[in-house]
């Protein structure tokens, strides 16, 4: 009788340990997946920011580098690039 109880308790301990290790592995995998998704979103945002401004809109070919509007556009692109670098 007692050996059966001890065997059941040991089996439950093994199952609990396995469940915890499976949970930890799943959490680690989820963390990796979320990090990859975030990186892909940042890359996509940077590509969109860079593609949304032509060189002329960034001030190329103008005597005053495109003025205030082009300066704001350049800073926006640089801010997005800096954000993507800081996330890495």
PDB file with one MODEL, atoms N, CA, C and O in Angstrom:
MODEL        1
ATOM      1  N   UNK A   1       0.819  -1.193   0.000  1.00  0.00           N
ATOM      2  CA  UNK A   1       0.000   0.000   0.000  1.00  0.00           C
ATOM      3  C   UNK A   1       0.869   1.265   0.000  1.00  0.00           C
ATOM      4  O   UNK A   1       0.661   2.163  -0.816  1.00  0.00           O
ATOM      5  N   UNK A   2       1.814   1.330   0.891  1.00  0.00           N
ATOM      6  CA  UNK A   2       2.645   2.532   0.966  1.00  0.00           C
ATOM      7  C   UNK A   2       3.570   2.646  -0.238  1.00  0.00           C
ATOM      8  O   UNK A   2       3.879   3.754  -0.676  1.00  0.00           O
ATOM      9  N   UNK A   3       4.008   1.535  -0.769  1.00  0.00           N
ATOM     10  CA  UNK A   3       4.886   1.606  -1.944  1.00  0.00           C
ATOM     11  C   UNK A   3       4.122   2.161  -3.141  1.00  0.00           C
ATOM     12  O   UNK A   3       4.696   2.862  -3.976  1.00  0.00           O
ATOM     13  N   UNK A   4       2.827   1.849  -3.227  1.00  0.00           N
ATOM     14  CA  UNK A   4       2.011   2.390  -4.299  1.00  0.00           C
ATOM     15  C   UNK A   4       1.836   3.908  -4.148  1.00  0.00           C
ATOM     16  O   UNK A   4       1.873   4.649  -5.130  1.00  0.00           O
ATOM     17  N   UNK A   5       1.649   4.344  -2.927  1.00  0.00           N
ATOM     18  CA  UNK A   5       1.489   5.772  -2.652  1.00  0.00           C
ATOM     19  C   UNK A   5       2.790   6.514  -2.973  1.00  0.00           C
ATOM     20  O   UNK A   5       2.767   7.584  -3.582  1.00  0.00           O
ATOM     21  N   UNK A   6       3.906   5.945  -2.565  1.00  0.00           N
ATOM     22  CA  UNK A   6       5.205   6.548  -2.831  1.00  0.00           C
ATOM     23  C   UNK A   6       5.458   6.590  -4.344  1.00  0.00           C
ATOM     24  O   UNK A   6       5.974   7.581  -4.862  1.00  0.00           O
ATOM     25  N   UNK A   7       5.101   5.530  -5.038  1.00  0.00           N
ATOM     26  CA  UNK A   7       5.288   5.482  -6.480  1.00  0.00           C
ATOM     27  C   UNK A   7       4.431   6.541  -7.174  1.00  0.00           C
ATOM     28  O   UNK A   7       4.890   7.189  -8.115  1.00  0.00           O
ATOM     29  N   UNK A   8       3.187   6.721  -6.716  1.00  0.00           N
ATOM     30  CA  UNK A   8       2.305   7.736  -7.295  1.00  0.00           C
ATOM     31  C   UNK A   8       2.855   9.143  -7.030  1.00  0.00           C
ATOM     32  O   UNK A   8       2.825  10.007  -7.907  1.00  0.00           O
ATOM     33  N   UNK A   9       3.358   9.360  -5.806  1.00  0.00           N
ATOM     34  CA  UNK A   9       3.910  10.664  -5.458  1.00  0.00           C
ATOM     35  C   UNK A   9       5.143  10.965  -6.319  1.00  0.00           C
ATOM     36  O   UNK A   9       5.310  12.083  -6.804  1.00  0.00           O
ATOM     37  N   UNK A  10       5.982   9.981  -6.498  1.00  0.00           N
ATOM     38  CA  UNK A  10       7.169  10.165  -7.338  1.00  0.00           C
ATOM     39  C   UNK A  10       6.782  10.448  -8.790  1.00  0.00           C
ATOM     40  O   UNK A  10       7.389  11.288  -9.455  1.00  0.00           O
ATOM     41  N   UNK A  11       5.771   9.739  -9.266  1.00  0.00           N
ATOM     42  CA  UNK A  11       5.288   9.956 -10.633  1.00  0.00           C
ATOM     43  C   UNK A  11       4.740  11.374 -10.786  1.00  0.00           C
ATOM     44  O   UNK A  11       5.007  12.036 -11.789  1.00  0.00           O
ATOM     45  N   UNK A  12       3.977  11.844  -9.798  1.00  0.00           N
ATOM     46  CA  UNK A  12       3.451  13.223  -9.844  1.00  0.00           C
ATOM     47  C   UNK A  12       4.580  14.242  -9.827  1.00  0.00           C
ATOM     48  O   UNK A  12       4.509  15.256 -10.520  1.00  0.00           O
ATOM     49  N   UNK A  13       5.622  13.982  -9.041  1.00  0.00           N
ATOM     50  CA  UNK A  13       6.765  14.899  -9.002  1.00  0.00           C
ATOM     51  C   UNK A  13       7.447  14.958 -10.370  1.00  0.00           C
ATOM     52  O   UNK A  13       7.813  16.034 -10.843  1.00  0.00           O
ATOM     53  N   UNK A  14       7.614  13.799 -10.995  1.00  0.00           N
ATOM     54  CA  UNK A  14       8.224  13.767 -12.324  1.00  0.00           C
ATOM     55  C   UNK A  14       7.368  14.516 -13.338  1.00  0.00           C
ATOM     56  O   UNK A  14       7.885  15.271 -14.161  1.00  0.00           O
ATOM     57  N   UNK A  15       6.052  14.302 -13.272  1.00  0.00           N
ATOM     58  CA  UNK A  15       5.147  14.989 -14.189  1.00  0.00           C
ATOM     59  C   UNK A  15       5.181  16.504 -13.971  1.00  0.00           C
ATOM     60  O   UNK A  15       5.172  17.275 -14.931  1.00  0.00           O
ATOM     61  N   UNK A  16       5.219  16.924 -12.703  1.00  0.00           N
ATOM     62  CA  UNK A  16       5.272  18.360 -12.401  1.00  0.00           C
ATOM     63  C   UNK A  16       6.574  18.972 -12.890  1.00  0.00           C
ATOM     64  O   UNK A  16       6.573  20.070 -13.446  1.00  0.00           O
ATOM     65  N   UNK A  17       7.679  18.275 -12.689  1.00  0.00           N
ATOM     66  CA  UNK A  17       8.971  18.774 -13.151  1.00  0.00           C
ATOM     67  C   UNK A  17       8.989  18.874 -14.669  1.00  0.00           C
ATOM     68  O   UNK A  17       9.481  19.857 -15.222  1.00  0.00           O
ATOM     69  N   UNK A  18       8.453  17.859 -15.346  1.00  0.00           N
ATOM     70  CA  UNK A  18       8.397  17.881 -16.803  1.00  0.00           C
ATOM     71  C   UNK A  18       7.493  18.998 -17.291  1.00  0.00           C
ATOM     72  O   UNK A  18       7.822  19.671 -18.268  1.00  0.00           O
ATOM     73  N   UNK A  19       6.362  19.208 -16.635  1.00  0.00           N
ATOM     74  CA  UNK A  19       5.450  20.283 -17.035  1.00  0.00           C
ATOM     75  C   UNK A  19       6.113  21.652 -16.879  1.00  0.00           C
ATOM     76  O   UNK A  19       5.960  22.521 -17.738  1.00  0.00           O
ATOM     77  N   UNK A  20       6.842  21.840 -15.791  1.00  0.00           N
ATOM     78  CA  UNK A  20       7.536  23.114 -15.582  1.00  0.00           C
ATOM     79  C   UNK A  20       8.621  23.340 -16.629  1.00  0.00           C
ATOM     80  O   UNK A  20       8.770  24.448 -17.145  1.00  0.00           O
ATOM     81  N   UNK A  21       9.370  22.301 -16.939  1.00  0.00           N
ATOM     82  CA  UNK A  21      10.415  22.467 -17.952  1.00  0.00           C
ATOM     83  C   UNK A  21       9.802  22.712 -19.328  1.00  0.00           C
ATOM     84  O   UNK A  21      10.345  23.492 -20.110  1.00  0.00           O
ATOM     85  N   UNK A  22       8.677  22.058 -19.638  1.00  0.00           N
ATOM     86  CA  UNK A  22       7.985  22.309 -20.906  1.00  0.00           C
ATOM     87  C   UNK A  22       7.469  23.742 -20.965  1.00  0.00           C
ATOM     88  O   UNK A  22       7.556  24.401 -22.001  1.00  0.00           O
ATOM     89  N   UNK A  23       6.930  24.218 -19.842  1.00  0.00           N
ATOM     90  CA  UNK A  23       6.436  25.592 -19.784  1.00  0.00           C
ATOM     91  C   UNK A  23       7.573  26.582 -19.992  1.00  0.00           C
ATOM     92  O   UNK A  23       7.429  27.544 -20.746  1.00  0.00           O
ATOM     93  N   UNK A  24       8.694  26.353 -19.332  1.00  0.00           N
ATOM     94  CA  UNK A  24       9.840  27.252 -19.478  1.00  0.00           C
ATOM     95  C   UNK A  24      10.360  27.264 -20.913  1.00  0.00           C
ATOM     96  O   UNK A  24      10.734  28.315 -21.433  1.00  0.00           O
ATOM     97  N   UNK A  25      10.382  26.107 -21.545  1.00  0.00           N
ATOM     98  CA  UNK A  25      10.822  26.029 -22.937  1.00  0.00           C
ATOM     99  C   UNK A  25       9.848  26.779 -23.850  1.00  0.00           C
ATOM    100  O   UNK A  25      10.272  27.467 -24.778  1.00  0.00           O
ATOM    101  N   UNK A  26       8.549  26.646 -23.587  1.00  0.00           N
ATOM    102  CA  UNK A  26       7.546  27.343 -24.402  1.00  0.00           C
ATOM    103  C   UNK A  26       7.645  28.854 -24.218  1.00  0.00           C
ATOM    104  O   UNK A  26       7.514  29.608 -25.183  1.00  0.00           O
ATOM    105  N   UNK A  27       7.874  29.295 -22.994  1.00  0.00           N
ATOM    106  CA  UNK A  27       8.015  30.732 -22.727  1.00  0.00           C
ATOM    107  C   UNK A  27       9.251  31.281 -23.440  1.00  0.00           C
ATOM    108  O   UNK A  27       9.203  32.371 -24.010  1.00  0.00           O
ATOM    109  N   UNK A  28      10.343  30.542 -23.411  1.00  0.00           N
ATOM    110  CA  UNK A  28      11.565  30.978 -24.096  1.00  0.00           C
ATOM    111  C   UNK A  28      11.334  31.056 -25.607  1.00  0.00           C
ATOM    112  O   UNK A  28      11.790  31.999 -26.254  1.00  0.00           O
ATOM    113  N   UNK A  29      10.645  30.094 -26.161  1.00  0.00           N
ATOM    114  CA  UNK A  29      10.343  30.094 -27.595  1.00  0.00           C
ATOM    115  C   UNK A  29       9.429  31.262 -27.955  1.00  0.00           C
ATOM    116  O   UNK A  29       9.613  31.905 -28.988  1.00  0.00           O
ATOM    117  N   UNK A  30       8.450  31.533 -27.107  1.00  0.00           N
ATOM    118  CA  UNK A  30       7.550  32.672 -27.329  1.00  0.00           C
ATOM    119  C   UNK A  30       8.321  33.986 -27.293  1.00  0.00           C
ATOM    120  O   UNK A  30       8.071  34.875 -28.107  1.00  0.00           O
ATOM    121  N   UNK A  31       9.249  34.111 -26.362  1.00  0.00           N
ATOM    122  CA  UNK A  31      10.062  35.317 -26.255  1.00  0.00           C
ATOM    123  C   UNK A  31      10.886  35.523 -27.533  1.00  0.00           C
ATOM    124  O   UNK A  31      10.985  36.640 -28.041  1.00  0.00           O
ATOM    125  N   UNK A  32      11.476  34.438 -28.045  1.00  0.00           N
ATOM    126  CA  UNK A  32      12.257  34.522 -29.287  1.00  0.00           C
ATOM    127  C   UNK A  32      11.370  34.949 -30.453  1.00  0.00           C
ATOM    128  O   UNK A  32      11.757  35.795 -31.259  1.00  0.00           O
ATOM    129  N   UNK A  33      10.185  34.361 -30.537  1.00  0.00           N
ATOM    130  CA  UNK A  33       9.266  34.670 -31.625  1.00  0.00           C
ATOM    131  C   UNK A  33       8.821  36.126 -31.565  1.00  0.00           C
ATOM    132  O   UNK A  33       8.764  36.802 -32.593  1.00  0.00           O
ATOM    133  N   UNK A  34       8.504  36.611 -30.367  1.00  0.00           N
ATOM    134  CA  UNK A  34       8.096  38.012 -30.216  1.00  0.00           C
ATOM    135  C   UNK A  34       9.226  38.952 -30.605  1.00  0.00           C
ATOM    136  O   UNK A  34       8.990  39.981 -31.237  1.00  0.00           O
ATOM    137  N   UNK A  35      10.451  38.604 -30.230  1.00  0.00           N
ATOM    138  CA  UNK A  35      11.601  39.434 -30.583  1.00  0.00           C
ATOM    139  C   UNK A  35      11.779  39.485 -32.103  1.00  0.00           C
ATOM    140  O   UNK A  35      12.053  40.549 -32.658  1.00  0.00           O
ATOM    141  N   UNK A  36      11.622  38.338 -32.777  1.00  0.00           N
ATOM    142  CA  UNK A  36      11.747  38.309 -34.235  1.00  0.00           C
ATOM    143  C   UNK A  36      10.656  39.141 -34.902  1.00  0.00           C
ATOM    144  O   UNK A  36      10.921  39.852 -35.871  1.00  0.00           O
ATOM    145  N   UNK A  37       9.431  39.055 -34.386  1.00  0.00           N
ATOM    146  CA  UNK A  37       8.327  39.840 -34.936  1.00  0.00           C
ATOM    147  C   UNK A  37       8.602  41.323 -34.773  1.00  0.00           C
ATOM    148  O   UNK A  37       8.390  42.100 -35.704  1.00  0.00           O
ATOM    149  N   UNK A  38       9.075  41.726 -33.592  1.00  0.00           N
ATOM    150  CA  UNK A  38       9.393  43.127 -33.351  1.00  0.00           C
ATOM    151  C   UNK A  38      10.490  43.614 -34.296  1.00  0.00           C
ATOM    152  O   UNK A  38      10.403  44.719 -34.832  1.00  0.00           O
ATOM    153  N   UNK A  39      11.513  42.801 -34.499  1.00  0.00           N
ATOM    154  CA  UNK A  39      12.590  43.175 -35.416  1.00  0.00           C
ATOM    155  C   UNK A  39      12.063  43.349 -36.836  1.00  0.00           C
ATOM    156  O   UNK A  39      12.451  44.286 -37.534  1.00  0.00           O
ATOM    157  N   UNK A  40      11.190  42.457 -37.261  1.00  0.00           N
ATOM    158  CA  UNK A  40      10.641  42.562 -38.612  1.00  0.00           C
ATOM    159  C   UNK A  40       9.760  43.804 -38.750  1.00  0.00           C
ATOM    160  O   UNK A  40       9.767  44.448 -39.799  1.00  0.00           O
ATOM    161  N   UNK A  41       9.001  44.149 -37.703  1.00  0.00           N
ATOM    162  CA  UNK A  41       8.181  45.354 -37.752  1.00  0.00           C
ATOM    163  C   UNK A  41       9.055  46.596 -37.845  1.00  0.00           C
ATOM    164  O   UNK A  41       8.725  47.530 -38.575  1.00  0.00           O
ATOM    165  N   UNK A  42      10.162  46.618 -37.115  1.00  0.00           N
ATOM    166  CA  UNK A  42      11.065  47.765 -37.144  1.00  0.00           C
ATOM    167  C   UNK A  42      11.701  47.902 -38.523  1.00  0.00           C
ATOM    168  O   UNK A  42      11.800  49.003 -39.066  1.00  0.00           O
ATOM    169  N   UNK A  43      12.127  46.781 -39.080  1.00  0.00           N
ATOM    170  CA  UNK A  43      12.731  46.809 -40.417  1.00  0.00           C
ATOM    171  C   UNK A  43      11.710  47.319 -41.432  1.00  0.00           C
ATOM    172  O   UNK A  43      12.037  48.132 -42.296  1.00  0.00           O
ATOM    173  N   UNK A  44      10.491  46.843 -41.321  1.00  0.00           N
ATOM    174  CA  UNK A  44       9.444  47.298 -42.245  1.00  0.00           C
ATOM    175  C   UNK A  44       9.159  48.782 -42.092  1.00  0.00           C
ATOM    176  O   UNK A  44       8.958  49.478 -43.087  1.00  0.00           O
ATOM    177  N   UNK A  45       9.140  49.275 -40.863  1.00  0.00           N
ATOM    178  CA  UNK A  45       8.897  50.703 -40.630  1.00  0.00           C
ATOM    179  C   UNK A  45      10.028  51.543 -41.206  1.00  0.00           C
ATOM    180  O   UNK A  45       9.783  52.599 -41.789  1.00  0.00           O
ATOM    181  N   UNK A  46      11.251  51.085 -41.047  1.00  0.00           N
ATOM    182  CA  UNK A  46      12.395  51.822 -41.603  1.00  0.00           C
ATOM    183  C   UNK A  46      12.335  51.848 -43.122  1.00  0.00           C
ATOM    184  O   UNK A  46      12.573  52.887 -43.738  1.00  0.00           O
ATOM    185  N   UNK A  47      12.024  50.729 -43.716  1.00  0.00           N
ATOM    186  CA  UNK A  47      11.925  50.688 -45.176  1.00  0.00           C
ATOM    187  C   UNK A  47      10.814  51.612 -45.659  1.00  0.00           C
ATOM    188  O   UNK A  47      10.966  52.308 -46.662  1.00  0.00           O
ATOM    189  N   UNK A  48       9.710  51.612 -44.944  1.00  0.00           N
ATOM    190  CA  UNK A  48       8.604  52.482 -45.325  1.00  0.00           C
ATOM    191  C   UNK A  48       9.001  53.948 -45.190  1.00  0.00           C
ATOM    192  O   UNK A  48       8.687  54.763 -46.057  1.00  0.00           O
ATOM    193  N   UNK A  49       9.690  54.280 -44.107  1.00  0.00           N
ATOM    194  CA  UNK A  49      10.103  55.672 -43.891  1.00  0.00           C
ATOM    195  C   UNK A  49      11.080  56.113 -44.969  1.00  0.00           C
ATOM    196  O   UNK A  49      10.999  57.235 -45.468  1.00  0.00           O
ATOM    197  N   UNK A  50      11.990  55.242 -45.323  1.00  0.00           N
ATOM    198  CA  UNK A  50      12.982  55.595 -46.331  1.00  0.00           C
ATOM    199  C   UNK A  50      12.320  55.696 -47.709  1.00  0.00           C
ATOM    200  O   UNK A  50      12.659  56.583 -48.492  1.00  0.00           O
ATOM    201  N   UNK A  51      11.401  54.816 -48.003  1.00  0.00           N
ATOM    202  CA  UNK A  51      10.757  54.834 -49.301  1.00  0.00           C
ATOM    203  C   UNK A  51       9.753  55.980 -49.428  1.00  0.00           C
ATOM    204  O   UNK A  51       9.452  56.412 -50.541  1.00  0.00           O
ATOM    205  N   UNK A  52       9.240  56.471 -48.319  1.00  0.00           N
ATOM    206  CA  UNK A  52       8.210  57.498 -48.421  1.00  0.00           C
ATOM    207  C   UNK A  52       8.777  58.868 -48.750  1.00  0.00           C
ATOM    208  O   UNK A  52       8.011  59.783 -49.053  1.00  0.00           O
ATOM    209  N   UNK A  53      10.080  59.040 -48.700  1.00  0.00           N
ATOM    210  CA  UNK A  53      10.701  60.319 -49.024  1.00  0.00           C
ATOM    211  C   UNK A  53      11.621  60.154 -50.230  1.00  0.00           C
ATOM    212  O   UNK A  53      12.518  59.311 -50.231  1.00  0.00           O
ATOM    213  N   UNK A  54      11.390  60.951 -51.230  1.00  0.00           N
ATOM    214  CA  UNK A  54      12.309  60.962 -52.360  1.00  0.00           C
ATOM    215  C   UNK A  54      13.536  61.772 -51.971  1.00  0.00           C
ATOM    216  O   UNK A  54      13.522  62.491 -50.971  1.00  0.00           O
ATOM    217  N   UNK A  55      14.585  61.655 -52.755  1.00  0.00           N
ATOM    218  CA  UNK A  55      15.784  62.439 -52.460  1.00  0.00           C
ATOM    219  C   UNK A  55      15.499  63.933 -52.553  1.00  0.00           C
ATOM    220  O   UNK A  55      16.042  64.732 -51.791  1.00  0.00           O
ATOM    221  N   UNK A  56      14.644  64.291 -53.491  1.00  0.00           N
ATOM    222  CA  UNK A  56      14.275  65.704 -53.604  1.00  0.00           C
ATOM    223  C   UNK A  56      13.537  66.171 -52.339  1.00  0.00           C
ATOM    224  O   UNK A  56      13.736  67.295 -51.880  1.00  0.00           O
ATOM    225  N   UNK A  57      12.684  65.296 -51.781  1.00  0.00           N
ATOM    226  CA  UNK A  57      11.958  65.652 -50.556  1.00  0.00           C
ATOM    227  C   UNK A  57      12.900  65.768 -49.362  1.00  0.00           C
ATOM    228  O   UNK A  57      12.588  66.437 -48.376  1.00  0.00           O
ATOM    229  N   UNK A  58      14.056  65.109 -49.460  1.00  0.00           N
ATOM    230  CA  UNK A  58      15.041  65.208 -48.376  1.00  0.00           C
ATOM    231  C   UNK A  58      16.016  66.359 -48.600  1.00  0.00           C
ATOM    232  O   UNK A  58      16.900  66.587 -47.774  1.00  0.00           O
ATOM    233  N   UNK A  59      15.866  67.088 -49.706  1.00  0.00           N
ATOM    234  CA  UNK A  59      16.652  68.293 -49.916  1.00  0.00           C
ATOM    235  C   UNK A  59      17.758  68.203 -50.936  1.00  0.00           C
ATOM    236  O   UNK A  59      18.552  69.136 -51.054  1.00  0.00           O
ATOM    237  N   UNK A  60      17.842  67.123 -51.675  1.00  0.00           N
ATOM    238  CA  UNK A  60      18.920  66.995 -52.656  1.00  0.00           C
ATOM    239  C   UNK A  60      18.726  67.987 -53.800  1.00  0.00           C
ATOM    240  O   UNK A  60      17.626  68.141 -54.330  1.00  0.00           O
ATOM    241  N   UNK A  61      19.812  68.650 -54.164  1.00  0.00           N
ATOM    242  CA  UNK A  61      19.789  69.522 -55.318  1.00  0.00           C
ATOM    243  C   UNK A  61      19.288  70.930 -55.039  1.00  0.00           C
ATOM    244  O   UNK A  61      19.251  71.755 -55.952  1.00  0.00           O
ATOM    245  N   UNK A  62      18.909  71.222 -53.830  1.00  0.00           N
ATOM    246  CA  UNK A  62      18.449  72.565 -53.486  1.00  0.00           C
ATOM    247  C   UNK A  62      19.580  73.354 -52.845  1.00  0.00           C
ATOM    248  O   UNK A  62      20.440  72.799 -52.161  1.00  0.00           O
ATOM    249  N   UNK A  63      19.558  74.663 -53.080  1.00  0.00           N
ATOM    250  CA  UNK A  63      20.603  75.512 -52.509  1.00  0.00           C
ATOM    251  C   UNK A  63      20.555  75.520 -50.985  1.00  0.00           C
ATOM    252  O   UNK A  63      21.598  75.516 -50.331  1.00  0.00           O
ATOM    253  N   UNK A  64      19.360  75.531 -50.422  1.00  0.00           N
ATOM    254  CA  UNK A  64      19.234  75.574 -48.959  1.00  0.00           C
ATOM    255  C   UNK A  64      18.895  74.204 -48.371  1.00  0.00           C
ATOM    256  O   UNK A  64      18.325  74.125 -47.283  1.00  0.00           O
ATOM    257  N   UNK A  65      19.231  73.145 -49.067  1.00  0.00           N
ATOM    258  CA  UNK A  65      18.997  71.751 -48.648  1.00  0.00           C
ATOM    259  C   UNK A  65      17.521  71.447 -48.447  1.00  0.00           C
ATOM    260  O   UNK A  65      17.168  70.590 -47.637  1.00  0.00           O
ATOM    261  N   UNK A  66      16.657  72.143 -49.177  1.00  0.00           N
ATOM    262  CA  UNK A  66      15.235  71.836 -49.134  1.00  0.00           C
ATOM    263  C   UNK A  66      14.452  72.592 -48.090  1.00  0.00           C
ATOM    264  O   UNK A  66      13.230  72.462 -48.015  1.00  0.00           O
ATOM    265  N   UNK A  67      15.127  73.372 -47.293  1.00  0.00           N
ATOM    266  CA  UNK A  67      14.428  74.182 -46.300  1.00  0.00           C
ATOM    267  C   UNK A  67      13.979  73.395 -45.089  1.00  0.00           C
ATOM    268  O   UNK A  67      14.453  72.285 -44.842  1.00  0.00           O
ATOM    269  N   UNK A  68      13.068  73.972 -44.342  1.00  0.00           N
ATOM    270  CA  UNK A  68      12.598  73.395 -43.078  1.00  0.00           C
ATOM    271  C   UNK A  68      11.874  72.062 -43.292  1.00  0.00           C
ATOM    272  O   UNK A  68      12.052  71.124 -42.515  1.00  0.00           O
ATOM    273  N   UNK A  69      11.069  71.985 -44.334  1.00  0.00           N
ATOM    274  CA  UNK A  69      10.313  70.745 -44.584  1.00  0.00           C
ATOM    275  C   UNK A  69      11.250  69.566 -44.854  1.00  0.00           C
ATOM    276  O   UNK A  69      11.056  68.481 -44.305  1.00  0.00           O
ATOM    277  N   UNK A  70      12.259  69.773 -45.694  1.00  0.00           N
ATOM    278  CA  UNK A  70      13.215  68.703 -45.989  1.00  0.00           C
ATOM    279  C   UNK A  70      14.019  68.347 -44.749  1.00  0.00           C
ATOM    280  O   UNK A  70      14.347  67.183 -44.522  1.00  0.00           O
ATOM    281  N   UNK A  71      14.334  69.358 -43.951  1.00  0.00           N
ATOM    282  CA  UNK A  71      15.074  69.095 -42.703  1.00  0.00           C
ATOM    283  C   UNK A  71      14.262  68.205 -41.768  1.00  0.00           C
ATOM    284  O   UNK A  71      14.809  67.283 -41.163  1.00  0.00           O
ATOM    285  N   UNK A  72      12.965  68.473 -41.643  1.00  0.00           N
ATOM    286  CA  UNK A  72      12.091  67.636 -40.809  1.00  0.00           C
ATOM    287  C   UNK A  72      12.031  66.211 -41.354  1.00  0.00           C
ATOM    288  O   UNK A  72      12.059  65.247 -40.589  1.00  0.00           O
ATOM    289  N   UNK A  73      11.950  66.081 -42.666  1.00  0.00           N
ATOM    290  CA  UNK A  73      11.930  64.756 -43.288  1.00  0.00           C
ATOM    291  C   UNK A  73      13.218  63.992 -42.996  1.00  0.00           C
ATOM    292  O   UNK A  73      13.182  62.805 -42.673  1.00  0.00           O
ATOM    293  N   UNK A  74      14.364  64.682 -43.111  1.00  0.00           N
ATOM    294  CA  UNK A  74      15.644  64.027 -42.834  1.00  0.00           C
ATOM    295  C   UNK A  74      15.719  63.572 -41.383  1.00  0.00           C
ATOM    296  O   UNK A  74      16.168  62.463 -41.092  1.00  0.00           O
ATOM    297  N   UNK A  75      15.276  64.434 -40.480  1.00  0.00           N
ATOM    298  CA  UNK A  75      15.312  64.054 -39.066  1.00  0.00           C
ATOM    299  C   UNK A  75      14.379  62.889 -38.766  1.00  0.00           C
ATOM    300  O   UNK A  75      14.693  62.045 -37.926  1.00  0.00           O
ATOM    301  N   UNK A  76      13.246  62.836 -39.437  1.00  0.00           N
ATOM    302  CA  UNK A  76      12.325  61.710 -39.234  1.00  0.00           C
ATOM    303  C   UNK A  76      12.965  60.398 -39.672  1.00  0.00           C
ATOM    304  O   UNK A  76      12.874  59.391 -38.970  1.00  0.00           O
ATOM    305  N   UNK A  77      13.612  60.413 -40.835  1.00  0.00           N
ATOM    306  CA  UNK A  77      14.288  59.208 -41.327  1.00  0.00           C
ATOM    307  C   UNK A  77      15.405  58.810 -40.367  1.00  0.00           C
ATOM    308  O   UNK A  77      15.545  57.634 -40.030  1.00  0.00           O
ATOM    309  N   UNK A  78      16.197  59.778 -39.928  1.00  0.00           N
ATOM    310  CA  UNK A  78      17.301  59.478 -39.019  1.00  0.00           C
ATOM    311  C   UNK A  78      16.805  58.966 -37.678  1.00  0.00           C
ATOM    312  O   UNK A  78      17.420  58.073 -37.095  1.00  0.00           O
ATOM    313  N   UNK A  79      15.708  59.511 -37.181  1.00  0.00           N
ATOM    314  CA  UNK A  79      15.142  59.034 -35.917  1.00  0.00           C
ATOM    315  C   UNK A  79      14.680  57.587 -36.031  1.00  0.00           C
ATOM    316  O   UNK A  79      14.903  56.783 -35.126  1.00  0.00           O
ATOM    317  N   UNK A  80      14.045  57.266 -37.134  1.00  0.00           N
ATOM    318  CA  UNK A  80      13.593  55.876 -37.315  1.00  0.00           C
ATOM    319  C   UNK A  80      14.775  54.917 -37.447  1.00  0.00           C
ATOM    320  O   UNK A  80      14.740  53.802 -36.926  1.00  0.00           O
ATOM    321  N   UNK A  81      15.808  55.353 -38.138  1.00  0.00           N
ATOM    322  CA  UNK A  81      16.994  54.506 -38.260  1.00  0.00           C
ATOM    323  C   UNK A  81      17.677  54.331 -36.905  1.00  0.00           C
ATOM    324  O   UNK A  81      18.137  53.237 -36.576  1.00  0.00           O
ATOM    325  N   UNK A  82      17.744  55.405 -36.124  1.00  0.00           N
ATOM    326  CA  UNK A  82      18.356  55.312 -34.798  1.00  0.00           C
ATOM    327  C   UNK A  82      17.539  54.398 -33.902  1.00  0.00           C
ATOM    328  O   UNK A  82      18.103  53.642 -33.112  1.00  0.00           O
ATOM    329  N   UNK A  83      16.221  54.457 -34.013  1.00  0.00           N
ATOM    330  CA  UNK A  83      15.361  53.585 -33.223  1.00  0.00           C
ATOM    331  C   UNK A  83      15.586  52.131 -33.583  1.00  0.00           C
ATOM    332  O   UNK A  83      15.637  51.272 -32.702  1.00  0.00           O
ATOM    333  N   UNK A  84      15.721  51.848 -34.869  1.00  0.00           N
ATOM    334  CA  UNK A  84      15.934  50.457 -35.276  1.00  0.00           C
ATOM    335  C   UNK A  84      17.292  49.953 -34.801  1.00  0.00           C
ATOM    336  O   UNK A  84      17.423  48.777 -34.463  1.00  0.00           O
ATOM    337  N   UNK A  85      18.296  50.810 -34.769  1.00  0.00           N
ATOM    338  CA  UNK A  85      19.618  50.408 -34.289  1.00  0.00           C
ATOM    339  C   UNK A  85      19.615  50.182 -32.785  1.00  0.00           C
ATOM    340  O   UNK A  85      20.289  49.274 -32.299  1.00  0.00           O
ATOM    341  N   UNK A  86      18.873  50.989 -32.044  1.00  0.00           N
ATOM    342  CA  UNK A  86      18.859  50.834 -30.585  1.00  0.00           C
ATOM    343  C   UNK A  86      18.104  49.580 -30.164  1.00  0.00           C
ATOM    344  O   UNK A  86      18.374  49.032 -29.095  1.00  0.00           O
ATOM    345  N   UNK A  87      17.157  49.110 -30.990  1.00  0.00           N
ATOM    346  CA  UNK A  87      16.406  47.911 -30.680  1.00  0.00           C
ATOM    347  C   UNK A  87      17.242  46.654 -30.872  1.00  0.00           C
ATOM    348  O   UNK A  87      16.953  45.622 -30.265  1.00  0.00           O
ATOM    349  N   UNK A  88      18.265  46.724 -31.700  1.00  0.00           N
ATOM    350  CA  UNK A  88      19.106  45.551 -31.955  1.00  0.00           C
ATOM    351  C   UNK A  88      19.918  45.310 -30.753  1.00  0.00           C
ATOM    352  O   UNK A  88      20.713  44.370 -30.722  1.00  0.00           O
TER     353      UNK A  88
ENDMDL
END
